[in-house]
Amino acid sequence: MSAEPANSPDMDEEAGGGSAPLRDAGIEVRVDRERMWAKVVIPAGLDGATVTEQLLAQYARERGIAITSAAEKKLTEIAESYRAAGKPVEEIFAEATPPRHGRDAGLEWVEGFDPEADRPVGAVGEGERVDFYNQVSYVSVQPDDHVATVVEPTAGEDGLDVTGAVIAARRGKDLDLQIDPSLDVRPDGCVVAKIGGVLELKERCLSVTRLLEVPEHVDFSTGNIIFDGSVVVRQGVRDRFVVKASGSVTVEGLVEAATIISGGDFFCRRGMAAKDRGQVLVDGDAHVGYFNNVRARVKGNLLVRRELMDCELVVGKSLVCDQGAIVGGRAIVTGEVHAATLGSAGGTLTTLVLGEVPLAVVQLHRLESMMREYRQELDETTQAYRQMSSSKVNLRADEKERITELGFRVSELGRTLQACETKREELLEHVRQARMVRLLVYKVIHPRVLLKIGGREYLFEETVKGPVTIGWDAHRNVRFRIGEGESRSLHDITREINLAA
Amino acid sequence: MRIMLVDDSKTMRNIQRNILAQLGYAEIEEACDGQDALSKVAAFKPELLLVDWNMPNMDGLTFVKTYRGQGYKTPIIMVTTEAEKTRVIEAIKAGVNNYIIKPFTPETLSERVDQTLARLEAA
């Protein structure tokens, strides 16, 4: 687009938009505050012969508008129309070209390699269900696989306002993602795996973790599996065997009374029947068909398709068994609990501990124990340091060095304790923030379900039909609601047990 | 900045290394006596030396004299238990730029290092 240079006698005046009535004719040129459009206003009753495109263009120029060929053409049309009809006119004759902002950098996935493509929606909220039937547990890559291409950000295209001034385009943002050394980013932007394994996108970092596939069972033919990477077991895991991986663990078949330790997520397609001997330790989320007599600590979410039976569980985030039952055993859960059924018609004692942050509390206890040891060492070292420093006797060279060493140790311990104290404050704050009580039972709560909340115990003695929601109110009183009914005290449907008794 | 620590006591070298690490100096080389230090200076090219006095094989003073005799102008801080005035003067005459008397605190070491480097820059 060509633009005549604009005369802009006083642009500050135009910054507020509006118009300036011109000297004789009553013809106005108005400019938008953002200078995105300019319009001409011609009242009725003027001599058509005097309303020419040149006059209109002159008035426009005096207002600082750049007269492009498009604007000129439009002014000609307006003038002709006025001369023909004589009716008042208020029409836009010039419009700005908005900038085209740059595109942010990103990754274009090669088909089949998007690590997040088939994952279920992670968030669990009221009325939502987690669909983990259709998930794919991992994306497998081989060395030299081209998994994605880095698309560079673009600068965008500047625009022009009606005065011909540049409206700067915003440059696209750089890639907000780290690419691990297990992947190579080539000069042409291709992201290529350097090793074979599992492609993972976690916490804005793309990486390949190594993958071990066990084609059949983990049993006497394989021995225990201890692997730096992710593990997939195509069949099951037999009694007493161990599968330990720094990455995720996927078991397609049944897990018996074994030990599973996963630094990432745990996928157990069928379930686990641990006969009180098996245990599971998962740093990420666990997705299982069922758990029977399992002791498990899951730092993330525990998602169960069918049931939990007689388990001892510690769950760092939420426990979701919204199509199944939680029967027997005890579960300490930091986040929400969703279940179709709680307890059993036979009255199996089922305990849920809510509003606790057990994993953080364990960390806190460990830290406080360490701090006590450091304080003791600091006291002893400070005493020894003061004793030696205040000695009036001429010190030998080695004694002087010993004093330096003690002084340094005192300084070090002070710094360490300071760091521990900061960490302790962070943990305490985390515990304060993370405490929550939210239990949703969709079908029924049976008798002998015991809820432990904030040091109090609430025993269900009658069947309660769902959907039931139980949680804290603003004052941390425990209340419940059935369906959309009114909120009531949990005491209305439970008996509070005296802890002393 | 490359710093060489010359001291026969591993404990003292560790303390100095830790203090220097807290100050942001990570490129450190160690030597257990004057002889060891002389064998390493050409390759390592230190920009500052912390030298003990009383060491086996070659003591700190002899090392400083030999080192300066080879034409090196790198700043040297003597870190030693020797506190007598005559000894301090002897060390300065040999070419030492600054002096720390043991026992010292981490703050003292930090101040002397900063002081020595500041003087070097001013010069």
Interface residues (C-beta under 8 A of the other chain):
Chain A: S389 A397 K400 E401 R402 I403 T404 E405 G407 F408 S411 E412
Chain B: S9 T11 M12 I15 N18 I19 N54 T81 K102 P103 F104 T105 P106
